[in-house]
Amino acid sequence: MIKKLLGLDPVRIAPHAFSLDEGSLSYLSLGDEGELYCRECVRKVLPEDCFQAGPLGGRLKDEESFTKTLEALLADLTQQPQEASLVVPDDWMRMTFVEAEEWPRRREEQREVLRFKLSRVVPFRVQELRIATKRVPTLAGGKAHRFLVGFGIDSALGQVERAFESRGIRIGWLSNGSLSMLQALRAGLASAPLGAVLKVDDGHYSLIVTQRGEPIVYRTKSIASDASLTSVSRELRLTRSFLQERVSPGIVSDIILAAPEALESQWGGLLEEVFERPASSLSREWPAIPGLVRLTTHEAAPMLGAALREVA
């Protein structure tokens, strides 16, 4: 069954967001009207080996320890949410694009086509995946119908959702870090013919290229923390060539870098070298957010995107 995933479905959400990875669990809430004010912000470290390693990650190995950490976090809150969004790592929720020349009218037939197309491009059993899709702009030389497809292991995601449900919290919207961050930055990219967001985390980076705010290219790669950026430069140059060949006008006009402060100079220089224009720094140029404590702007941005999400 195709369920809500990656923020691709138009659902109303509450201004509460959790962020989860292998090492930590964080929470952020905004004002009741969704204004950019952090009412509460809490972060807890998870015990080691709480999650199993795997190609799509996210499967709980120590459910008891995770639940205890969640309970400790909730105990610090002045008001426990009944519904919230959840942001997980890009490795737990992958994204890809699929194209089709013909597109059926019936929803069930559409799902079958998408599952078949996805089975040709990902090395996972499609039957085990939770999938969501969104139509995106077509590219020059491509097929008539193009979709952004998000997918993750359904049983693993369900495990985490049930842990929240056992403590009275329904996860109404579930997304990965890159797409959640794009939600926070979409308004600023809406006027750009071609824009880009590069998100850098420990051990990997993700790039989303947008056309008038809509995602049209997505790249994510692992990288050793002590490695040079030579391979990254090569990948970014390939992306630039792809855009020049397939997307008009082919030149990225707006670039936003979301990286830990210690890495901004190195990555910002690389982006300027490749795309021949300076990148805006999320942490330096985003206005100060009242009430934001315990988390950096870079860490909080995906949760802010989830909590601020507008109904489609």
C-alpha positions in Angstrom: 0.0 0.0 0.0 1.2 3.5 -0.8 1.2 5.6 2.3 2.1 9.2 3.2 5.8 9.6 2.9 8.4 12.3 2.2 5.9 15.1 2.5 4.5 14.4 -0.9 0.9 14.1 0.2 -1.3 17.2 1.0 -2.0 16.6 4.7 -2.6 19.1 7.4 0.0 19.0 10.2 0.6 20.3 13.6 3.5 22.7 14.4 5.5 20.0 16.2 8.4 18.1 14.7 10.8 15.4 15.7 14.1 14.6 14.1 15.7 11.2 14.4 19.0 9.6 13.3 21.2 6.8 14.6 22.6 8.9 17.4 20.0 11.4 18.6 16.4 12.3 18.9 15.3 16.0 18.7 12.1 17.9 19.1 11.0 21.4 18.0 7.7 23.2 18.2 6.5 26.5 16.8 3.8 28.9 18.0 0.3 27.8 17.7 -0.3 29.8 14.5 2.9 28.4 12.9 4.9 31.6 13.2 8.7 31.4 13.2 9.2 31.2 16.9 10.5 28.1 18.7 8.3 27.5 21.7 10.3 24.4 22.8 13.5 22.8 21.6 15.0 19.6 23.1 17.6 17.1 22.0 18.5 13.7 23.5 21.4 11.4 22.7 20.4 7.8 21.8 22.3 4.8 23.2 24.8 3.2 20.8 23.5 0.5 18.5 19.9 1.6 18.9 19.4 1.0 15.2 20.6 -1.7 12.9 22.9 -0.9 10.0 21.5 -1.6 6.6 21.2 -0.2 3.0 18.1 1.8 4.0 18.7 1.9 7.8 16.1 2.9 10.3 15.2 -0.5 11.8 15.1 -0.5 15.6 17.6 -2.9 17.2 16.9 -1.8 20.8 13.3 -0.7 21.0 13.4 -0.4 24.8 16.3 2.0 24.8 14.7 4.1 22.1 11.4 4.2 24.0 13.1 5.3 27.2 14.9 8.1 25.4 11.6 9.2 23.9 10.0 9.2 27.3 12.9 11.2 28.7 12.5 13.8 26.0 8.7 14.0 26.5 9.2 14.5 30.2 11.1 17.7 29.5 8.3 19.2 27.5 5.7 21.6 29.0 3.1 20.3 26.5 3.2 16.9 24.9 2.0 16.9 21.2 -0.7 14.5 20.1 0.4 14.8 16.4 3.8 15.7 14.9 6.0 15.4 11.9 9.1 13.2 11.8 12.3 13.9 9.9 14.7 11.0 9.3 18.1 10.8 7.5 18.3 10.7 3.7 19.7 7.2 3.9 16.5 5.9 5.6 14.3 7.6 2.9 15.7 7.6 -0.6 14.4 9.6 -3.5 14.7 9.1 -7.2 12.9 10.2 -10.4 10.9 8.0 -12.8 9.4 8.8 -16.2 6.6 7.4 -18.3 5.5 8.1 -21.8 1.9 7.0 -21.1 0.0 7.6 -17.9 -3.1 5.6 -17.0 -6.2 7.4 -15.5 -7.0 4.9 -12.8 -5.2 5.2 -9.5 -4.5 1.5 -9.1 -3.0 1.3 -12.6 -0.9 4.4 -11.8 0.5 2.7 -8.8 1.3 -0.4 -10.7 3.2 1.6 -13.3 5.2 3.5 -10.7 6.1 0.3 -8.8 7.2 -1.4 -12.0 9.3 1.7 -13.0 10.8 1.9 -9.5 11.7 -1.8 -9.5 13.9 -1.2 -12.6 16.0 1.5 -10.9 16.4 0.5 -7.2 18.1 -2.6 -5.8 15.3 -3.3 -3.2 12.2 -5.4 -3.2 9.4 -3.0 -4.1 6.9 -5.0 -2.2 8.7 -4.1 1.0 8.8 -0.4 0.4 6.6 2.4 1.4 6.3 4.7 -1.6 5.0 8.2 -2.3 5.1 10.2 -5.5 4.8 13.7 -6.8 4.6 14.9 -10.4 7.4 17.3 -11.2 8.4 19.3 -14.3 9.6 17.2 -17.3 13.1 17.7 -18.7 14.2 18.3 -22.3 14.5 15.0 -24.2 12.6 13.2 -21.4 9.2 11.4 -21.4 5.9 13.1 -21.1 5.3 12.3 -17.4 8.0 12.7 -14.7 7.7 11.9 -10.9 9.7 12.3 -7.8 9.5 9.0 -5.9 10.3 8.7 -2.2 10.7 5.2 -0.6 11.8 3.6 2.6 11.4 0.2 4.3 7.8 0.1 5.4 8.3 -2.2 8.3 11.2 -0.1 9.7 9.3 3.1 9.4 6.3 1.5 11.0 8.4 0.4 13.9 9.4 3.9 14.7 5.9 5.3 14.2 4.4 2.7 16.6 7.0 3.7 19.2 5.6 7.2 19.1 2.0 6.0 19.0 2.6 4.0 22.2 3.3 7.3 23.9 0.2 9.0 22.4 1.8 10.8 19.4 0.6 10.2 15.9 3.2 10.8 13.1 1.1 12.7 10.5 3.9 13.6 8.1 7.2 11.8 7.6 10.0 13.0 5.5 13.8 13.0 5.0 16.2 15.7 5.9 16.8 17.1 2.4 13.1 17.4 1.4 12.2 18.8 4.8 14.9 21.5 4.5 13.6 22.3 1.0 10.2 22.9 2.6 11.8 25.6 4.8 13.6 27.2 1.8 11.0 26.8 -0.9 9.6 30.3 -0.7 13.0 31.8 -1.3 13.6 29.6 -4.3 10.2 30.0 -5.9 11.3 32.8 -8.2 14.5 31.2 -9.3 14.4 29.5 -12.8 17.0 27.1 -11.4 18.0 27.0 -7.7 19.9 24.5 -5.6 20.2 23.4 -1.9 23.3 21.6 -0.8 22.9 19.9 2.6 26.1 18.6 4.2 26.1 16.3 7.2 28.6 14.0 8.9 29.7 11.5 6.2 27.4 12.5 3.3 25.9 15.3 1.3 22.7 15.8 -0.6 22.0 18.2 -3.5 18.5 19.2 -4.6 18.1 21.3 -7.8 14.8 23.1 -8.1 12.9 24.8 -11.0 10.7 27.6 -9.6 10.9 25.8 -6.2 10.0 22.4 -7.5 12.6 19.6 -7.2 13.9 18.3 -10.5 17.3 16.8 -9.7 18.4 15.0 -6.5 21.9 13.6 -5.7 23.1 12.1 -2.5 26.5 10.6 -1.8 28.6 9.3 1.1 32.0 10.9 1.7 34.7 10.1 4.3 35.0 12.9 6.8 38.8 13.2 6.2 38.6 12.9 2.4 39.2 15.6 -0.1 36.3 17.0 -2.1 37.7 15.9 -5.4 35.0 13.3 -6.0 32.4 15.8 -4.9 33.7 18.4 -7.4 33.4 15.8 -10.1 29.8 14.9 -9.2 28.8 18.6 -9.0 30.4 19.3 -12.4 28.5 16.3 -13.9 25.3 17.8 -12.5 26.0 21.2 -13.9 26.6 19.6 -17.4 23.3 17.7 -17.0 21.4 20.9 -16.3 23.0 22.7 -19.2 21.9 19.9 -21.5 18.4 19.2 -20.2 17.0 22.2 -18.4 16.5 25.8 -19.6 18.2 28.2 -18.8 20.8 25.6 -17.6 22.5 28.1 -15.1 21.8 27.8 -11.4 21.1 31.3 -10.2 20.4 30.7 -6.5 22.5 28.3 -4.3 21.9 27.7 -0.6 24.5 25.9 1.5 23.4 24.2 4.6 26.5 22.9 6.4 28.1 22.8 9.8 29.9 26.1 10.5 33.3 24.4 10.4 32.7 23.1 6.8 31.1 26.2 5.3 34.3 27.8 3.9 35.5 24.6 2.1 32.1 23.7 0.7 31.2 27.3 -0.2 34.4 27.7 -2.1 33.7 24.4 -4.0 30.2 25.5 -5.0 31.4 28.9 -6.2 34.1 27.2 -8.2 31.8 24.8 -9.9 28.7 26.9 -10.5 30.6 30.2 -10.9 28.5 32.1 -8.3 28.7 32.4 -4.5 26.4 30.3 -2.3 24.3 31.7 0.4 25.0 30.3 3.9 21.9 29.1 5.7 23.4 29.6 9.1 24.7 33.1 8.4 21.9 34.5 6.3 18.8 33.0 7.8 17.3 35.5 10.3 17.8 34.7 14.0 15.0 32.4 15.2 13.6 33.4 18.6 13.7 30.6 21.1 16.1 28.3 19.1 18.4 26.7 21.7 20.4 23.4 22.0 20.3 23.1 18.2 22.2 25.0 15.5 20.3 26.5 12.6 21.7 23.7 10.4 20.4 21.0 12.7 17.0 22.7 13.2 16.3 23.7 9.6 14.7 20.3 8.5 12.4 20.4 11.5 11.5 24.0 10.9 10.6 23.0 7.3 8.4 20.2 8.6 6.7 22.3 11.2 6.1 25.2 8.8 4.8 23.0 6.0 1.8 24.5 4.2 -1.1 22.3 3.1 -0.8 21.7 -0.6 
